[in-house]
Amino acid sequence: QVSLVESGGGSVQAGGSMRLSCTASGSIDLIYAMGWYRQAPGQSRELVATFTRGGGTDYADFAKGRFTISRDNAKTSVFLQMNDLEPEDTAIYFCNLKTMPIINEYWGLGTQVTVSS
């Protein structure tokens, strides 16, 4: 069993910053990718930022220049530093983990981020 626990959501005014954290625990073979997605009301879930298999990072266009993904040395925790937040960033943010050798995908329960204008 693999568990993802997110923290750090909340409410902030436009232009503010927020840092999300996610820690994976359990029987993890090999991490293929780990990162963040988000889902706004009435919208599909979309990529925010992720570490890829090769250790690089992939950002959504809206996140570039404002959001930064990082991780700890054990690579089982990822963080999302969000700066210059906009009301359009309001969504539930989900931590996502993909493991190998058989690709399994896990999701956290999500953490609400609300940005007011």
C-alpha positions, 0 to 999 in steps of 0.5 A: 500500500502506498499513501500520499499525504498533502499539506499546506493548502488554504486561502490567500489573497491574489499576489500571495504565496503558498507552499504545498507538501506531499509525502509518500509512504508505504511499499514504493518500488521505484518512483517513475514520476512524482508531482502535482495536479490540480482540479478546479470546479467544473474542470478536468484535472490538469498537470501543474508540475512534476518530476519526470523519470529522468529527474527533470521537471515538467511544468504547465505553461501557467505554472512557469515562472510562478511555481517551483517544484522541489523534493527532498533527498529521499525523493519521497517528498515533493513540494510546490512553491507557488508565488504570485497566485491568481484567483484562477489558481483556485483549485484542489491540488493533488499529489501524484505518484507513479511507480515502477516496474509495473506502472502504478499510479497513486493520488493523494486526497487533495488540498484546497487552495483558494485565491481571492481577488 
